[in-house]
Amino acid sequence: MRRRTTWMVPIAVVGLMLAACGGGGGAGGDTTAAADTTCELDQTDGNLNLYNWSDYIDPELVTAFEEQYGVEVVESFYESNEAMLAQIQSGVSYDLIVPSDYMVSIMIEEELLLPLQKDAIPNIANLAPEFTDPPYDPGLRYSVAYQWGTTGLGVNLEAVGDAFVESWALVFDPELTQNFPGGVSLLDDPRETMGAALKYLGYSLNDTDLDHLAEARDVIRAAKPYIATFDSDQYDEALVNGEVSVSHGYSGDLLAAIWDAENPDAYTYVIPEEGGTLWVDNMAIPADAEHPCTAHTFVNFMLDGENGAALTNWTYYASPNAAAEPHILPEILEDPTIYPSDEIRQRLEIIADTGDYEINFTDYFAQAKS
């Protein structure tokens, strides 16, 4: 499973980083060649330099693409959206990246992404309707969805009991958490954790009212005596190793850890009743890609129905590909923790780029942890 680590850099800081690196277009990289290249269906123009989250694609899919198109896929990995952004800005050239929703928005604004040539990606028609006009990239001008999932809670049933309420209270109510062996783990991520506290209070996780943000900060402060750690790396292992009773984290990571545990029935993953985060990872081509046609061909390959299913069957994250559904394992497709019901999805939100307000999430989160 790939591990999501989405530390939100304040937009003002991102702007300074971009300015220091020479502005949009990849830190002085030659974007003209990529922008002027017309790509045909199934065309390749060199090997594919893929910059992805670790363990986020079935190796057999990579081999199949290489054999079908006679090219090599050179894989590099990053641990956060911001690490990827810094690399792109430093002038390192990649042909395809997999940014999360809010990062797509940032990279579009900074002119770091190449507009997609839809004629070279006919399989884009396979996307489910809800992924064809996302708020972070209206009309899919620069990106297409790769995988999606949720942020919720992994629960040790032996520690918490079977009759618990599926609520953010499991990590924020001291009356509950004081009874949990080892306490709880929260993501070390200002948008996710402040967002969870905002949802617990009945607000949007994208709320930009400072008074509401202060309330969320104070909720975390009050729970702090029973928060064992703020961790975006080992939270899933901490849960199944018995170090904490409840872990705040990403669906695929927690589900993978639970299914691999010696006693998987002792754990469960829940989306709190107040709602939470729905995130979408996307395929996008950097503006200075050296092999944009191979990148378009790879995107089209991954959007094939059977290939999209193979990806989900390997990662256990949900597929945005409607044509993939007949080929997805029933135990995955029918699992409500992977594919939440419409009722639950109505309570989920995508993290939005709030512009200059981002600094407040970071500042108030730092205050909550201090």
Secondary structure, DSSP 8 states (H G I E B T S, - for coil): ----------HHHHHHHHHHTTSTTTTT---HHHHH----TT---S-EEEEEETT-S-HHHHHHHHHHHT--EEEEEESSHHHHHHHHHTT---SEE--BHHHHHHHHHTT-B----GGG-GGGGGB-GGGSS-TTSGGGSSEEEEEEEEEEEEEEHHHH-TT---STHHHH-HHHHTTSTT-EEE-S-HHHHHHHHHHHTTS-TT---HHHHHHHHHHHHHHGGGEEEE-SSSHHHHHHTTS-SEEEEEHHHHHHHHHHSSSGGGEEEE--TT-EEEEEEEEE-BTT-S-HHHHHHHHHHHTSHHHHHHHHHHH-SB--BGGGGGGS-HHHHT-TTTS--HHHHTTEE-----GGGHHHHHHHHHHHH-
